[in-house]
Amino acid sequence: MSTNYLPLSLILCPTLHLSRATLITKMPLLTSSLFNMVPLFSLLLFSLMIRYSTSQDPPSPGYYPSSKISPVSFGEGFRNLWGPQHQKLDQDSLTIWLDSYSGSGFKSLHSYRSGYFGAAIKLQPGYTAGVITSLYLSNNQDYPGHHDEIDIEFLGTTPDKPYVLQTNVYVRGSGDGNIIGREMRIHLWFDPTQDFHNYAILWEPSEIIFLVDDVPIRSYPRKSDATFPSREMYVYGSIWDASSWATEGGKYKADYNYQPFFGRYKNFKIQGCTTEASTSCQPPSPSPPGYGSLSPQQLSAMQWVQNNYLVYDYCHDPGRDHTLTPEC
C-alpha cells in the first residue's frame, strides 16, 4: 500500500527546505510559527513512532525455504480420500467444504520419511466454531491406535475472535487411550480469511519446523527416539467437525446455520524422501548453507512470533503430567 508522507526532515526542521534568502526575510515569522507548531510537530512525530513500533509484520527470517521448491499440481501429489462430493478442483486451486452431510479430505500419493510439505491456504470468515481445517502428516491408516502425526490445524472461531493455529506432534500411541499431544497454539499476525498464506511442515531426521510464510513459528527438536516421529507418513488435508474440543475446549459448537464451511488450498509444495527413496536421500534444508538448524535471524523471527502471538504451550501447562512429555 502506497502512502504519501511529508519528508521526515520537513517535520523535524521545516526551515531546512527554504532558501537562504527566504530564511533571512522570513526568520521572525518562521520562529513564531515554529514555536506555535511545536505541539503539532510533536504529535506528528509521535504518530510516526507509533506507526512503526506497532507494525504487525514479523522480522525477516532472511531465508525462504519455499522459494527453493517448485509447486506441484493437486493431481501430481494428491488424491481425494473422502467426501469427493465436497471437493472441487479449479485448475490447481482446491476447495473442500463441510456441511451437515459431510466434510472432505485428501491424501498424498506417496508416503515420506522426511521432507517439506506445504500449501497456500485461505480460511472461511465469519462463524466457524467447531470446524477444523488442516494440513498434516500421519500414518494412522498404517498403524491404527499406535500412529504418529504432525499437525497444522486451524481451530474454528466466532466472529469476534481471531483464528487459532495449532501445531501438534503425536508419537506412537495417539488414539489408543494414552493420547499425548504436544500442542502449541498461536494467533496469526494477519487475517487468514482475507488472502492465501503459505503454511508448511519441514520434517527432518533431527527436527520438525513449522512455518508460516517462511517465518518459523515452532521448532520441535529430536531429543530422544521415544519423543520424535520417525516412521513414514502420508500428507493429508481435511475439513471436519470437531465440536467436542476445537473452539475453546468445545464451548462453541459447529452451527450448520452457517454452512457450508470452506477451506481453500493452492500452491502445493511437496518435496522429500519417499519410502522408496535411497537412504542417502536428504530433505530440503530449513536454513542457509552453513547452519545445521535455523539461522540466528530465523531464530529471532521465531522468537518474535512466540513473544507476541503464542497463546498456549503444552510444556508450560500446569495441568499436564510432564512425566509423559520428557522433552519439556
SEROMI-463596 format. One line per field, with one value per residue (C-alpha): y, z, x; residue number from 1; residue in one letter. Coordinates in Angstrom, 3 decimals, always signed. Each point is the difference from the previous one (the first is absolute). Example, Ala and Ser with C-alpha at 12.3 -4.5 7.8 and 13.67 -1.06 7.14 Angstrom:
// residues 2
y	c(-4.500; +3.440)
z	c(+7.800; -0.660)
x	c(+12.300; +1.370)
i	c(1; 2)
aa	c(A; S)
This chain:
// residues 328
y	c(+0.000; +3.332; +2.914; +3.534; +1.583; +3.273; -0.460; -0.689; +2.886; +2.340; -1.188; +0.357; +3.151; +1.822; +2.785; -2.473; +0.127; +3.816; +1.987; +2.111; +3.255; -1.173; -0.968; +3.493; +1.775; -2.465; -0.729; +1.873; -1.519; -3.444; +0.190; +0.940; -2.609; -2.702; +0.776; -0.194; -3.222; -1.940; -1.903; -0.932; -1.187; -2.015; -1.613; -0.862; -1.433; -2.036; -1.324; -1.094; -1.746; -1.812; -0.951; -1.790; -1.350; -1.760; -1.547; -3.483; -1.406; -2.467; +0.562; -1.434; -3.595; +0.663; -3.373; -1.313; -3.805; +0.090; +1.901; -3.022; -2.358; -0.107; -0.340; -3.154; -0.305; -1.667; -3.019; -0.387; -0.230; -0.914; -1.762; +0.263; -2.071; +0.589; +2.291; +0.268; +1.788; +2.706; +0.642; +2.189; +0.443; +3.156; -0.187; -0.418; +1.588; -2.491; +0.821; -2.408; +0.611; -1.217; -0.007; -2.019; -2.868; -0.404; +1.515; -0.855; -1.024; -0.781; -2.052; -0.022; -2.653; -0.972; -0.432; +1.792; -0.423; +3.717; +3.108; +3.358; -0.047; +3.212; +1.748; +3.440; -0.011; +2.464; -0.420; +0.608; +3.308; +0.397; -2.656; -3.131; -1.297; -3.754; -0.289; -1.195; +0.804; -1.822; -0.994; -2.836; -3.109; -3.312; -3.776; -0.711; -2.255; -2.143; -0.049; +0.443; +0.768; +0.254; +2.693; +3.112; +3.389; +3.522; +2.552; +3.463; +0.585; +3.139; -0.018; +1.554; +3.101; +2.489; +3.272; +2.105; -2.040; -0.856; -3.410; -2.231; -1.902; -3.159; -2.016; -3.445; -3.056; -3.500; -2.838; -3.674; -0.336; +2.803; -1.435; -3.025; +1.537; +1.434; +3.088; +2.244; +3.167; +2.583; +2.996; +3.528; +2.618; +3.441; +2.845; +1.230; +3.490; +0.289; -0.941; -3.487; +0.438; +2.929; -1.677; -3.144; -0.486; -2.748; -2.551; -2.803; -2.834; -0.699; -3.430; -0.875; -2.970; +2.312; +2.658; +0.986; +3.621; +1.656; +3.021; +2.730; +2.001; -1.398; +1.422; -2.807; -0.048; -3.157; -2.376; -3.478; -1.596; -3.696; -0.495; -3.745; -2.745; -0.375; +3.593; +0.435; -1.481; -1.973; -2.372; +0.844; +2.205; +1.229; +3.627; +0.850; +2.945; +0.074; +1.968; -1.615; +0.506; -0.058; +1.689; -2.010; +1.858; +2.330; +3.378; +0.963; -3.611; -0.726; +3.044; +1.010; -2.635; -0.135; +1.834; -1.267; +3.098; +1.408; -2.907; -0.756; +0.565; +0.262; -0.624; +1.106; -1.360; +0.763; +0.209; -3.489; -0.635; -3.444; -1.090; -2.716; -3.499; -2.534; -3.423; -1.375; +2.535; -1.043; +0.488; +2.721; +2.215; +3.285; +2.295; +3.697; +2.177; +2.332; +2.572; +1.525; -1.997; -0.216; -0.476; -3.372; +1.379; +3.417; +3.009; +2.721; +2.210; -2.758; -0.671; +3.710; +0.034; -3.102; +1.567; +3.110; -2.149; -1.877; +3.146; +1.761; -2.666; -3.209; -0.833; -3.555; -2.180; -3.520; +0.110; +2.910; -1.408; -0.675; -2.386; -2.403; -3.025; +0.891; -3.415; -0.937; +2.738; -0.289; +2.215; +2.971)
z	c(+0.000; -1.024; +2.399; -0.505; +2.962; +0.543; +0.066; +3.550; -0.267; -0.775; +3.060; +2.286; -1.565; -2.445; -0.614; -1.604; -3.225; -0.385; -1.950; +1.880; -1.185; +1.073; +3.368; +0.566; -0.987; +1.709; +3.167; +2.512; -1.475; -0.177; +3.562; +1.231; -2.189; +1.052; +3.658; -0.475; -2.013; +2.348; +1.504; -3.529; -0.988; +3.206; -0.737; -3.564; +1.181; +2.691; -2.612; -2.180; +2.930; +0.831; -3.662; -0.128; +3.553; -0.398; -3.375; -0.105; -2.500; +1.466; -0.409; -3.222; +0.458; -2.622; -1.663; -1.873; -0.333; -2.111; -2.744; -0.507; -0.714; -3.142; +0.393; -1.110; -1.294; +2.238; -2.310; +0.014; +3.760; +1.441; -0.401; +1.640; +3.174; +1.097; -0.740; -3.782; -0.425; +2.365; -1.985; -3.081; -2.039; -2.115; -1.938; +2.876; +2.717; +2.218; +2.056; +2.603; +2.208; +2.976; +0.400; +2.077; -2.453; -0.227; +0.081; -2.328; -0.019; -2.307; +0.234; -1.687; -2.580; +1.809; +3.583; +1.206; +2.545; +0.045; -2.086; -0.571; -0.207; -0.562; -1.620; -0.264; +1.963; +0.326; +2.819; +0.316; +1.640; +2.458; +2.392; -0.322; +3.585; +0.286; -3.510; -0.632; -3.220; -0.128; -1.724; +1.704; -0.173; +1.384; -0.181; +1.755; -2.812; +0.273; +3.806; +1.335; +3.707; +0.025; -2.536; -0.399; -1.147; -0.699; -0.220; -1.212; +1.038; -0.185; +2.866; -0.984; +1.799; +0.648; -1.975; +2.925; +0.517; -2.171; -1.408; +2.006; -1.881; +1.908; -0.639; +1.515; +0.075; +0.920; +0.429; +0.039; +1.772; -0.624; -0.187; +2.213; +3.235; +0.896; -2.191; +0.564; -2.011; -0.269; -0.921; -0.556; -1.098; -1.456; -1.317; -3.404; -0.761; -2.942; -0.835; -1.591; -1.554; -2.197; -2.180; -0.537; +2.216; -0.114; +2.808; +0.157; +2.004; -0.473; +1.449; +0.318; +1.780; +2.796; +0.160; -1.010; -0.994; -0.561; -2.319; -0.934; -3.088; +0.555; +3.537; +2.472; +2.717; +1.836; +0.133; +1.471; +0.321; +0.277; +3.613; +0.081; -2.238; +2.330; -0.479; -3.734; -2.946; -2.358; -1.833; -3.515; -0.328; -2.660; -0.473; +0.607; -0.117; +1.303; +1.312; +2.675; +3.041; +3.271; +2.139; +3.065; +0.421; -2.846; +1.220; +3.584; +1.121; -1.581; +1.416; -3.467; -2.425; -3.755; -0.972; -3.315; -0.418; -1.373; -2.332; -2.220; +1.554; -2.580; +0.013; -3.064; -0.984; -2.803; -0.737; +1.332; +0.731; +0.888; -0.154; +2.104; +0.374; -0.885; +1.556; -3.208; -0.157; +0.773; +3.488; -1.356; -0.719; +1.910; +0.616; -0.928; +2.368; +2.302; +0.058; -2.028; -0.636; +3.025; +2.579; +1.366; +1.120; -0.102; -0.472; +2.691; -2.169; -0.326; +3.736; +0.657; -2.258; +1.739; +3.417; -1.147; -0.966; +3.283; +2.073; -1.653; -1.157; +1.982; +1.938; +1.208; +0.539; +1.318; +1.780; +2.122; +0.808; +3.766; -0.518; -2.111; +1.267; -1.224; +0.789; -3.271; -1.914; +1.076; -2.898; +1.971)
x	c(+0.000; +1.472; -0.393; +1.314; +1.763; +1.808; +3.778; +1.101; +2.489; -2.877; -1.902; +2.979; +1.481; -2.313; +2.495; +2.395; -1.972; +0.043; +2.606; +2.561; -1.637; -3.415; +1.398; +1.379; -3.205; -2.344; +2.008; -2.204; -3.143; +1.544; +1.215; -3.430; -1.716; +2.417; -0.582; -3.760; +0.245; +2.283; -2.966; -1.142; +3.470; +0.234; -3.359; +1.047; +3.295; -1.755; -2.436; +2.890; +1.645; -3.239; -0.459; +3.332; +0.122; -3.373; +0.763; -1.470; +2.457; +2.503; +3.719; +1.373; +1.186; +2.669; -0.537; -3.021; -0.135; -3.169; +1.836; +2.275; -2.903; -2.128; -3.762; -1.799; -3.518; -2.537; -0.158; +3.781; +0.202; -3.395; -3.317; -3.386; -0.285; -3.588; -2.936; +0.597; -3.314; +1.349; +3.143; +0.460; +3.173; +0.201; +3.266; +2.473; -2.160; -1.817; -3.077; -1.340; -2.998; -1.957; -3.759; -2.434; +0.351; +3.777; +3.451; +2.851; +3.642; +2.909; +3.180; +3.420; +0.792; +3.204; +1.155; +3.107; +2.761; +0.825; -0.534; -1.650; -3.803; -1.934; -2.925; -1.522; -3.257; -2.863; -2.506; -3.723; -1.015; -2.856; -1.263; +2.151; -0.031; +0.477; +1.447; +3.569; +1.849; +3.320; +3.218; +1.859; +2.164; -1.213; +0.368; -3.291; -1.197; +3.127; +0.188; -3.548; +0.007; +3.786; +0.771; +2.127; -1.223; +1.279; -2.802; -0.822; -3.614; -2.090; -2.463; -3.299; -1.137; -2.778; -0.062; +1.255; +3.163; +3.021; +0.781; +2.312; +2.694; +0.855; +3.143; +0.240; +2.249; -1.176; +2.470; -1.022; -3.262; -2.455; -3.465; +0.661; -1.235; +3.395; -0.125; +2.998; -0.385; +2.742; -2.084; +1.208; -2.525; +0.474; -2.075; +1.127; +1.320; -2.422; -3.576; +0.187; -3.459; +1.021; +2.594; +2.034; +3.061; +2.596; +0.066; +2.544; +1.504; +3.689; +0.725; +3.659; +1.609; +1.139; -2.732; -3.522; -0.534; -3.367; -0.046; -2.467; +0.995; +3.515; +0.141; +0.780; -2.653; +1.094; +2.935; -0.379; +3.477; +0.699; +1.077; -0.577; -1.374; -2.972; -1.153; +0.557; -1.948; +2.217; -2.343; -1.160; -3.075; -2.409; -1.059; -3.649; -2.365; -3.547; -2.953; -2.159; -2.211; +1.952; -2.646; +0.948; +3.308; +0.987; -1.231; +0.832; -0.044; -3.376; -1.799; -1.164; -1.312; -0.337; -3.176; -1.334; -2.132; +3.283; +0.767; +1.792; +3.433; +2.779; +3.734; +1.964; +3.418; +2.433; +3.728; +0.670; +3.673; +1.196; +3.621; +1.538; +1.292; -2.650; -0.086; +1.481; +2.869; +3.570; +1.361; +2.284; -3.025; +0.037; -2.996; +0.162; +2.015; -1.923; +2.800; +2.838; +3.176; +2.237; -2.745; -1.009; -3.339; -1.638; +2.250; +0.191; -2.226; -2.600; +0.143; -0.538; -3.073; -1.379; +0.563; -1.881; -2.993; +0.011; +0.495; -2.926; -2.456; +0.467; -3.176; +0.720; +3.061; -0.486; +3.359; -1.224; -3.433; -0.119; -2.899; +2.065; +1.900; +3.460; +1.434; -1.762; +1.794; +3.639; +1.118; -1.362)
i	c(1; 2; 3; 4; 5; 6; 7; 8; 9; 10; 11; 12; 13; 14; 15; 16; 17; 18; 19; 20; 21; 22; 23; 24; 25; 26; 27; 28; 29; 30; 31; 32; 33; 34; 35; 36; 37; 38; 39; 40; 41; 42; 43; 44; 45; 46; 47; 48; 49; 50; 51; 52; 53; 54; 55; 56; 57; 58; 59; 60; 61; 62; 63; 64; 65; 66; 67; 68; 69; 70; 71; 72; 73; 74; 75; 76; 77; 78; 79; 80; 81; 82; 83; 84; 85; 86; 87; 88; 89; 90; 91; 92; 93; 94; 95; 96; 97; 98; 99; 100; 101; 102; 103; 104; 105; 106; 107; 108; 109; 110; 111; 112; 113; 114; 115; 116; 117; 118; 119; 120; 121; 122; 123; 124; 125; 126; 127; 128; 129; 130; 131; 132; 133; 134; 135; 136; 137; 138; 139; 140; 141; 142; 143; 144; 145; 146; 147; 148; 149; 150; 151; 152; 153; 154; 155; 156; 157; 158; 159; 160; 161; 162; 163; 164; 165; 166; 167; 168; 169; 170; 171; 172; 173; 174; 175; 176; 177; 178; 179; 180; 181; 182; 183; 184; 185; 186; 187; 188; 189; 190; 191; 192; 193; 194; 195; 196; 197; 198; 199; 200; 201; 202; 203; 204; 205; 206; 207; 208; 209; 210; 211; 212; 213; 214; 215; 216; 217; 218; 219; 220; 221; 222; 223; 224; 225; 226; 227; 228; 229; 230; 231; 232; 233; 234; 235; 236; 237; 238; 239; 240; 241; 242; 243; 244; 245; 246; 247; 248; 249; 250; 251; 252; 253; 254; 255; 256; 257; 258; 259; 260; 261; 262; 263; 264; 265; 266; 267; 268; 269; 270; 271; 272; 273; 274; 275; 276; 277; 278; 279; 280; 281; 282; 283; 284; 285; 286; 287; 288; 289; 290; 291; 292; 293; 294; 295; 296; 297; 298; 299; 300; 301; 302; 303; 304; 305; 306; 307; 308; 309; 310; 311; 312; 313; 314; 315; 316; 317; 318; 319; 320; 321; 322; 323; 324; 325; 326; 327; 328)
aa	c(M; S; T; N; Y; L; P; L; S; L; I; L; C; P; T; L; H; L; S; R; A; T; L; I; T; K; M; P; L; L; T; S; S; L; F; N; M; V; P; L; F; S; L; L; L; F; S; L; M; I; R; Y; S; T; S; Q; D; P; P; S; P; G; Y; Y; P; S; S; K; I; S; P; V; S; F; G; E; G; F; R; N; L; W; G; P; Q; H; Q; K; L; D; Q; D; S; L; T; I; W; L; D; S; Y; S; G; S; G; F; K; S; L; H; S; Y; R; S; G; Y; F; G; A; A; I; K; L; Q; P; G; Y; T; A; G; V; I; T; S; L; Y; L; S; N; N; Q; D; Y; P; G; H; H; D; E; I; D; I; E; F; L; G; T; T; P; D; K; P; Y; V; L; Q; T; N; V; Y; V; R; G; S; G; D; G; N; I; I; G; R; E; M; R; I; H; L; W; F; D; P; T; Q; D; F; H; N; Y; A; I; L; W; E; P; S; E; I; I; F; L; V; D; D; V; P; I; R; S; Y; P; R; K; S; D; A; T; F; P; S; R; E; M; Y; V; Y; G; S; I; W; D; A; S; S; W; A; T; E; G; G; K; Y; K; A; D; Y; N; Y; Q; P; F; F; G; R; Y; K; N; F; K; I; Q; G; C; T; T; E; A; S; T; S; C; Q; P; P; S; P; S; P; P; G; Y; G; S; L; S; P; Q; Q; L; S; A; M; Q; W; V; Q; N; N; Y; L; V; Y; D; Y; C; H; D; P; G; R; D; H; T; L; T; P; E; C)
